Amino acid sequence: MNVLEVRDLRVAIGETAIVRGLDFSVERGQTLGIVGESGSGKSLTVLAATGLIDAPGRRVSGSSVLRTSPDAAGLELVGASEAALRSVHGGSVGFVFQDPSTSLNPFLTVGRQIAESLEVHRGLSRRAAHTRAIELLEAVGIPDPQERVEAYPHQFSGGQKQRVMIAIALACDPALLVADEPTTALDVTTQAQILDLVRELQRDRGTAVVWISHDLGVIGQVADDVLVLRGGEAVEQRALAEVYADPHHAYTKELLAARPRVVAGAGPAPAPAAAPLLRVAGLDVRFAVQTPAGRRTVHAVDDVSFTVRRGTTLALVGESGSGKSTIANALTGLIAPHAGTATLADAQGPEVRDVLRARRRERRRVAMVFQDPFASIDPRRTVADAIAEPLRVHRLGGATATARSARVAELLTLVDLDPAFARRYPHELSGGQRQRVSIARALALEPELMILDEATASLDVSVQARVLQLLRRLQLEQGLTYLFIAHDLAIVQQMSHDVVVLRGGRVVEAAPAAELFAHPREDYTRALLAAVPPDGPRVRA
């Protein structure tokens, strides 16, 4: 039985066609994976098919029929009344979106948020809904559900928040579950746990799933069939195994070729022996936080030490909450450490300086590129303004506006962007172009060390591959040293010469990358490597 059957679905904004005549269906107990780069129409397609598009100027046509049981009459979702859609959303159709932090209400306990859906769609009493909420938290693997049901979203990790979202989505036993990039921001072990959880719940409940992703590695672990979108059109639509074994369309082949993977012996060429550039010793970062039980101190980074060799890449890896970004923030002066030192060697001599306590002039030796290019660039300023700001602050690139403009043009060329981009605003750029602007802004400081904090995590696989290629070229040409923070171990293997594995703010293992990937010593490192999606579709039982 097809739970969702879509025919000739079209979405237009004004006179511009965004989704162009799509046909697809999802059977009970099956998963349809929808893949494509940003702007391909993945999310818009599913929003239109489930009746969630109501913005002025957007026109939806075609047919999308939801059938919750073999005996039930199908409900046409395109053009359905608000009352009909309210009865479906959160009931027969559940949703899990990419960022649970923005999907959950920060002012309500997670138990209340689960219970609301049960009260509205199932007519349960407040007490019965609360009891069922505890059962659902237990079902999705939240420890101590009787206690955590009264907790607020900020008291959960990223992976736990996504489990809560799944509990809300499944509260009313939906016939259809829509998962829109639900694991993109998660580390590999948490991602593997979420994939296992959804497969288990689907097997037990027979739910039909539409899984949206730009990551074909993830799609390979969850989907039965694949719909590949480009520019709002279907370029390929077949069984998953067939697409992996014999992709027909050149775009599908490009997506498959671009996906990162852990491969024996892969990685950058061995770096020549180099003197240390950065030595971190005994780094300790603590935060005071307010909890329901009172004020307490969180030990975010605990006695961490490592060395980064000049001209090489050292990767920091670990699950969410392991302390990776906290270390980066301490090294760039965004937070003050409790103890420890981070010394940069002087290229002209033996002198070293502690960047944790350095003045602004010294801090420019360390630059940072953040994860989200949509949030890290001021939307009100042009690209030229964004890149020129560090030039003005640190008095680099010349004293005149003309000289700074020339330097901006040089930096844009360096990151493979046309100098004409200087006149554009961030909203006129793609995600990959914005991240190149972020890299150009960091290079404006003429840094010796560049910290890349999940700098490619939010990019499509093909765009990600091009940005990684740019970073490797810049390292070779400019002699840059990278501190590379990532949760994707396939990318870590491609980029890094050395790896430090973190857990709970402490170093678990540190080794050359080739050695660590070939012969990990610690159980935790082996668990991280085992959680990487395999290169190929999952074999169905």
C-alpha positions in Angstrom: 0.0 0.0 0.0 1.3 3.4 -1.0 1.1 5.7 2.1 1.9 8.7 0.0 1.4 9.0 -3.7 2.5 12.2 -5.5 1.7 12.9 -9.1 2.8 15.9 -11.3 3.8 18.0 -8.2 4.8 21.5 -9.2 5.8 24.6 -7.1 6.2 28.1 -8.5 7.2 31.4 -7.0 5.7 34.1 -9.1 6.5 33.0 -12.7 9.5 30.9 -11.7 9.1 27.1 -11.5 10.9 25.7 -8.5 9.6 22.1 -8.5 8.8 20.7 -11.9 6.3 17.8 -12.3 7.5 15.3 -9.8 6.0 11.8 -9.5 6.9 9.5 -6.5 5.3 7.2 -3.9 6.3 5.7 -0.6 5.0 2.3 0.5 4.2 1.2 4.1 7.4 0.2 5.9 9.6 1.5 3.2 11.9 4.5 3.0 12.3 6.9 0.1 15.6 8.9 0.1 15.5 12.3 -1.6 19.0 13.6 -2.4 20.4 16.6 -4.2 22.5 19.7 -3.5 21.2 22.8 -1.8 18.6 24.5 -4.0 17.6 21.3 -5.7 14.1 21.4 -4.3 14.4 18.6 -1.8 12.8 20.3 1.2 10.4 22.3 -0.9 9.1 19.1 -2.6 8.2 17.5 0.7 6.8 20.6 2.2 4.5 20.9 -0.8 3.6 17.3 -0.8 2.5 17.4 2.9 0.6 20.7 2.7 3.1 22.8 4.6 3.6 25.6 2.0 1.3 28.6 2.7 3.6 31.5 1.9 2.1 34.2 -0.3 3.2 34.0 -3.9 4.0 30.3 -3.9 1.7 28.2 -6.0 1.4 24.4 -5.6 -0.3 22.2 -8.1 -0.6 18.5 -8.8 -1.7 15.7 -6.5 -0.4 14.3 -3.2 -2.6 11.7 -1.6 -2.1 10.4 1.9 -3.5 6.9 2.8 -3.2 5.8 6.4 -4.7 2.3 6.0 -5.8 0.0 3.1 -9.5 0.6 4.0 -9.2 4.4 4.5 -10.1 6.9 1.8 -7.1 8.8 0.6 -6.7 12.5 1.7 -5.6 14.9 -1.0 -3.1 17.2 0.7 -2.6 19.7 -2.2 -5.2 22.4 -1.6 -6.6 20.7 1.6 -8.3 23.0 4.1 -6.4 24.2 7.2 -8.6 22.1 9.4 -7.8 18.9 7.4 -4.1 19.7 7.5 -4.2 20.4 11.3 -5.7 16.9 11.8 -2.9 15.3 9.8 0.3 17.2 10.9 1.6 15.7 14.1 -0.9 12.9 13.8 -0.8 10.9 10.6 2.3 12.7 9.4 5.3 13.2 11.8 8.2 15.5 11.1 11.9 15.5 12.2 13.9 18.5 11.0 17.6 19.2 10.9 18.1 21.5 13.9 16.2 20.3 17.0 17.4 23.4 18.9 15.1 25.6 16.7 12.3 23.0 16.5 11.8 22.5 20.2 10.1 25.1 22.4 12.8 26.2 24.9 10.1 27.3 27.5 8.4 23.9 27.7 9.7 20.7 29.2 10.2 17.9 26.6 7.5 15.9 28.3 4.9 18.6 27.9 5.8 19.0 24.2 5.3 15.3 23.6 2.1 15.2 25.6 0.6 18.2 23.7 0.6 16.1 20.5 -1.1 13.2 22.2 -3.8 15.4 23.8 -4.6 17.2 20.5 -4.5 14.2 18.1 -5.4 11.2 20.4 -7.6 13.0 23.0 -5.6 11.6 25.9 -6.0 13.2 29.3 -3.0 15.2 30.7 -2.0 12.4 33.0 -2.3 9.7 30.4 -0.3 11.8 27.9 2.4 12.4 30.5 2.7 8.6 31.1 2.9 8.0 27.4 5.6 10.7 27.0 7.8 8.8 29.5 7.2 5.6 27.5 8.2 7.3 24.3 11.4 8.8 25.8 12.4 5.3 26.9 11.6 3.9 23.4 13.9 6.4 21.7 16.7 5.7 24.2 16.7 8.7 26.6 18.2 7.5 29.9 16.2 8.0 33.1 13.0 9.0 31.2 10.9 9.4 34.5 13.3 12.2 35.5 14.2 13.6 32.1 10.6 14.1 31.1 10.6 17.2 33.3 13.8 18.6 31.7 14.0 21.5 29.2 15.6 21.2 25.7 18.8 23.1 26.7 19.5 20.3 29.2 19.9 17.7 26.5 22.8 17.1 24.0 22.3 17.6 20.3 21.7 13.9 19.7 19.3 13.6 22.7 17.3 16.6 21.3 17.0 14.8 18.0 15.8 11.7 19.9 13.2 13.9 21.6 12.1 15.2 18.2 11.7 11.6 17.0 9.6 10.8 20.1 7.3 13.8 19.3 7.0 12.8 15.6 6.1 9.2 16.5 3.9 9.9 19.5 0.7 9.4 17.5 1.9 6.4 15.4 2.1 8.3 12.1 1.6 6.5 8.8 4.3 8.8 7.3 7.5 10.2 8.9 9.3 13.0 7.2 13.0 13.3 8.2 14.6 16.5 6.7 18.4 16.3 7.1 18.0 14.9 10.7 21.6 13.8 11.2 23.6 16.5 9.3 24.8 18.3 12.5 25.5 15.1 14.5 28.7 13.3 15.2 29.3 9.9 13.6 28.4 7.8 16.7 25.2 9.8 17.4 24.3 9.7 13.7 24.7 5.9 13.7 22.5 5.7 16.8 19.7 7.8 15.2 19.9 5.7 12.0 19.6 2.5 14.0 16.7 4.0 16.0 14.7 5.1 13.0 15.2 1.7 11.3 14.1 -0.2 14.5 11.0 2.0 15.0 10.1 1.7 11.3 10.4 -2.1 11.5 8.3 -2.3 14.7 5.6 0.2 13.5 5.6 -0.2 9.7 6.0 3.5 9.2 6.6 4.9 5.7 9.6 7.3 5.8 10.7 10.1 3.5 14.4 10.9 4.3 15.9 14.0 2.8 19.7 14.4 2.7 22.6 15.7 0.7 24.7 12.8 2.0 24.4 9.6 -0.1 26.4 7.7 2.6 23.5 8.3 5.0 20.9 7.6 2.3 22.6 4.3 1.7 22.0 3.2 5.2 18.2 4.0 5.4 16.6 4.1 2.0 15.0 1.4 -0.2 14.5 3.7 -3.1 16.2 7.0 -4.2 14.9 10.1 -5.9 17.8 12.3 -7.1 16.8 16.0 -7.6 18.5 18.8 -9.5 17.0 22.2 -10.1 13.6 20.9 -9.0 13.6 18.0 -11.5 14.0 14.3 -11.0 17.2 13.2 -12.8 17.1 9.6 -11.5 14.6 7.5 -9.5 15.3 3.8 -8.8 16.0 1.3 -6.2 18.9 2.2 -3.9 21.0 -0.8 -4.8 20.6 -0.1 -8.5 21.7 3.5 -8.1 24.8 2.6 -6.2 25.7 -0.3 -8.6 24.9 1.5 -11.9 24.1 5.2 -11.7 22.6 6.4 -15.0 22.8 10.2 -14.8 26.0 12.1 -14.7 24.8 14.2 -11.8 24.2 11.0 -9.7 27.7 9.8 -10.6 29.1 13.2 -9.4 27.3 12.9 -6.1 28.5 9.4 -5.6 32.1 10.3 -6.5 32.1 13.3 -4.2 31.0 11.6 -1.0 33.9 11.3 1.5 34.8 7.8 2.6 37.4 6.2 4.9 39.8 4.2 2.7 42.8 2.2 3.8 46.0 4.2 3.1 44.2 7.4 2.0 45.1 10.8 3.2 47.5 13.6 2.4 51.1 13.0 1.5 53.3 12.5 4.6 54.5 15.9 5.9 58.2 16.5 6.0 59.7 16.8 9.5 58.7 20.3 10.7 59.3 22.3 13.9 56.3 22.8 16.2 54.2 25.9 15.6 51.7 25.5 18.3 52.1 23.8 21.7 49.0 23.5 23.9 49.8 22.4 27.4 47.5 21.7 30.3 44.5 23.6 28.8 41.6 23.7 31.2 38.3 25.4 30.5 35.4 25.5 33.0 31.9 27.0 32.8 29.5 27.8 35.7 26.0 26.7 34.7 22.6 26.9 36.4 20.7 23.6 36.7 17.5 22.6 38.5 19.6 21.3 41.3 21.6 24.5 41.6 24.7 26.1 40.3 27.6 23.8 39.3 30.8 23.9 37.3 31.2 22.1 34.0 34.7 20.9 33.2 34.5 21.4 29.4 38.3 20.9 28.7 40.4 19.0 31.2 44.2 19.1 31.0 44.5 18.9 27.2 47.9 19.0 25.6 49.0 18.6 21.9 51.4 20.0 19.4 50.8 21.2 15.8 53.7 21.1 13.5 54.3 24.0 11.1 52.8 23.5 7.7 50.7 20.4 8.7 47.1 19.7 9.7 46.2 18.4 13.1 42.6 17.2 13.5 40.6 17.3 16.7 37.8 14.7 16.6 35.2 13.4 19.0 31.5 13.4 19.7 29.4 16.5 20.5 30.4 17.9 23.8 34.0 16.5 23.7 35.5 19.9 23.9 36.7 20.5 20.3 35.0 23.8 19.7 35.8 25.0 23.2 39.5 24.5 22.5 39.1 26.5 19.3 37.3 29.3 21.1 40.0 29.4 23.8 42.8 29.6 21.2 41.1 32.5 19.5 40.3 34.5 22.7 36.5 34.0 22.5 36.5 32.4 25.9 39.0 32.7 28.8 40.6 29.4 30.0 40.9 28.5 33.6 44.5 27.3 33.2 47.0 26.2 30.6 49.2 27.7 27.9 49.1 27.8 24.1 52.4 29.0 22.7 53.1 29.9 19.1 56.8 29.7 18.0 58.3 32.7 16.3 59.2 32.0 12.7 62.3 34.3 13.1 63.7 32.8 16.2 63.2 30.8 19.4 60.8 33.2 21.0 57.3 31.9 21.8 54.2 33.7 22.8 51.1 32.5 24.7 48.2 33.2 22.4 45.7 32.6 25.3 46.9 35.8 26.9 48.2 37.7 23.8 47.3 41.2 22.8 45.3 41.9 19.6 48.4 42.3 17.5 49.6 38.8 18.4 46.2 37.2 18.0 46.1 37.9 14.3 48.6 35.0 13.9 45.6 32.7 14.5 42.5 32.9 12.3 39.3 31.0 12.4 36.7 29.8 9.9 33.4 28.8 11.5 30.9 26.1 10.5 27.9 28.1 9.3 28.7 30.5 6.5 25.2 31.8 6.7 25.6 33.0 10.3 29.3 34.0 10.3 29.1 36.9 7.8 27.1 40.1 8.5 24.1 40.0 6.0 24.0 43.8 6.0 27.5 44.3 4.6 29.1 43.5 1.3 31.7 40.9 0.7 34.3 43.6 0.4 33.3 45.0 3.8 33.5 41.6 5.4 37.0 40.9 4.1 38.3 44.4 4.6 37.3 44.6 8.2 40.3 42.6 9.6 42.5 44.7 7.2 41.3 47.9 8.9 41.4 46.6 12.4 44.9 45.2 12.2 46.1 47.9 9.7 47.0 45.5 7.0 46.8 45.7 3.2 47.7 49.4 3.0 46.6 52.6 4.6 44.1 53.8 1.9 40.7 52.4 0.9 42.1 51.9 -2.6 44.9 49.7 -1.3 42.5 47.7 0.8 40.2 47.2 -2.2 43.1 45.9 -4.2 44.0 43.5 -1.3 40.3 42.3 -1.2 40.5 41.5 -4.9 43.7 39.5 -4.4 42.1 37.5 -1.5 39.0 36.7 -3.6 41.2 35.5 -6.5 43.2 33.4 -4.0 40.0 31.5 -3.0 38.9 31.1 -6.6 36.2 33.8 -6.6 35.9 36.6 -9.2 36.9 40.0 -7.7 33.5 41.3 -8.8 32.0 39.3 -5.9 33.3 42.1 -3.7 30.2 44.1 -4.5 27.7 41.4 -3.6 25.9 40.8 -0.3 25.9 37.4 1.5 22.3 36.6 0.4 23.5 36.7 -3.2 26.0 33.9 -2.7 25.7 30.1 -2.4 26.8 28.3 0.8 30.1 27.3 -0.8 30.8 30.8 -2.1 30.1 32.2 1.4 32.5 29.8 3.0 35.2 30.8 0.4 34.5 34.4 1.5 35.0 33.3 5.2 38.3 31.7 4.2 39.4 34.9 2.4 38.5 36.9 5.5 40.7 34.6 7.6 43.5 34.9 5.1 43.4 38.7 5.3 45.1 38.4 8.7 48.1 36.7 7.1 47.8 34.0 9.8 50.3 31.3 10.6 47.6 29.0 12.1 44.1 28.7 10.7 41.4 27.0 12.9 38.7 25.3 10.8 35.8 24.5 13.1 33.5 22.1 11.1 34.2 24.5 8.2 32.6 22.1 5.6 30.0 20.4 7.7 27.0 22.4 6.3 28.0 22.1 2.7 26.8 19.7 0.0 29.2 16.8 -0.8 30.3 18.2 -4.1 30.7 21.7 -2.8 32.5 20.3 0.3 35.0 18.4 -2.0 35.8 21.7 -3.8 36.3 23.6 -0.6 38.6 20.9 0.8 40.6 21.0 -2.4 41.0 24.7 -2.0 42.2 24.3 1.6 44.8 21.8 0.5 46.0 24.1 -2.3 46.3 27.0 0.1 48.2 25.0 2.6 50.8 24.0 -0.1 51.1 27.5 -1.6 50.9 29.6 1.5 52.6 27.2 4.0 49.5 27.4 6.3 49.1 25.3 9.4 45.6 24.0 10.1 43.8 22.9 13.3 41.0 21.0 11.7 37.9 20.3 13.8 35.4 17.8 12.3 33.0 15.0 13.2 33.3 13.4 9.7 36.2 10.9 9.9 36.4 10.4 6.2 37.2 14.1 5.8 39.6 14.0 8.7 41.5 11.2 6.9 41.7 13.2 3.7 43.0 16.3 5.4 45.0 15.5 8.4 48.6 14.5 9.2 48.0 14.0 12.9 44.8 13.3 14.9 43.8 14.0 18.5 40.7 12.1 19.7 38.8 13.8 22.5 36.1 12.5 24.8 34.5 14.4 27.7 37.1 17.2 27.4 40.1 14.9 27.7 42.5 13.4 25.2 41.8 9.7 24.6 44.3 9.1 21.8 46.8 11.1 19.8 48.7 9.7 16.8 49.8 10.3 13.2 46.6 10.0 11.0 47.8 7.0 9.0 48.7 5.1 12.2 45.4 6.0 13.9 43.2 5.0 11.0 45.1 1.8 10.4 45.7 0.7 14.0 43.6 2.6 16.5 44.7 1.8 20.1 41.7 2.8 22.1 38.2 1.3 22.2 36.6 4.7 21.8 38.6 5.5 18.7 37.6 2.1 17.3 34.0 2.9 18.1 34.2 6.2 16.2 35.6 4.5 13.1 33.0 1.7 13.3 30.2 4.3 13.3 31.3 5.7 9.9 28.6 4.7 7.3 30.1 2.0 5.0 30.9 2.6 1.4 27.8 1.2 -0.2 24.2 0.5 0.5 23.2 -1.3 3.7 22.3 -5.0 3.1 18.7 -5.6 4.0 17.9 -8.6 6.2 
